[in-house]
Amino acid sequence: MNQKLTLSIEQSAIERGKRYAKQQGRSLSSMVEDFFVFLDLSEGKETDIPISSKLSSLVGIGSGTASEADYRAHLIAKNDA
């Protein structure tokens, strides 16, 4: 169930938040909600920096094995392009 919440936040921070939310294709409310959920999930755990949903979607994309020869071949192909 959604419920309204009134916050007192500096106007410039609200504007930055709205711009960022728009760039992410999300609402500012959903981002604030995600932050609160993150606080609950990270309670009692050591965390460095919250990971954005965009970054989280990339986790595992580079998994697999690649040899040094594969990497060198990639660099050569990249330089030839």
Secondary structure, DSSP 8 states (H G I E B T S, - for coil): ----------HHHHHHHHHHHHHHTS-HHHHHHHHHHHHHHHTTS--SS---HHHHTTTTTT-S---HHHHHHHHHHHHH-
